């Protein structure tokens, strides 16, 4: 998975001036010249009592490359997000496909809502890799054959599987990102359990790593208060 922070206007200070306008009016802009660490308690209070709007006055744009099935889950997150994705209608898609490595747990045990994944056997891992590679090869050859015959890209792409990699720009604010992380990561400090698919969790972990550097006080308050978006 690839996650790159393309641009941002996101700092802990953004939370503080947005929050203090309610009592200080235009004087709240004085926060821009102050060390946000002195108001760490305010950020924690806003997070704890779920005063969420001050966490919206910032922006982060990520470039993400991941399999299509990850994007289909990603796009379930709509509030506070903007997306622009690579289009199979307008460009020839490259043969880059996802095959799990040995670290990916392959076997699901238990019933829906109460299950876990466990390690697969070497034979299962070999089967997954071989079957996926064979399927990908066959589907991409069919795709190329149709394009060579003059079939439109938007028609020929229908033969390609969800394991194909795509790319997109995703823009969000800290509040919408926290909601995403609360649902798409497992974490020991999480108040509400989550059961994300591992592949989207890998993307979420990389996004969180970038966000932590931008807004460390906000990230700390997020973890301290159970990783629930305000």
VENCOR-V285692 format. One record per run of one state. SS is the DSSP state (helix for helix, strand for strand, loop for the rest). FROM is the first residue (numbers start at 1). LEN is the number of residues. Records with the same first field share a line. If there is no record, write none. Layout:
# VENCOR-V285692
SS = FROM-LEN ; FROM-LEN
This chain:
# VENCOR-V285692
loop = 1-1 ; 10-2 ; 34-2 ; 49-4 ; 57-2 ; 75-6 ; 86-11 ; 98-9 ; 112-2 ; 119-3 ; 149-4 ; 160-4 ; 173-1 ; 185-13 ; 215-1 ; 225-6
strand = 2-8 ; 59-9 ; 81-5 ; 97-1 ; 107-5 ; 114-5 ; 164-9
helix = 12-22 ; 36-13 ; 53-4 ; 68-7 ; 122-27 ; 153-7 ; 174-11 ; 198-17 ; 216-9
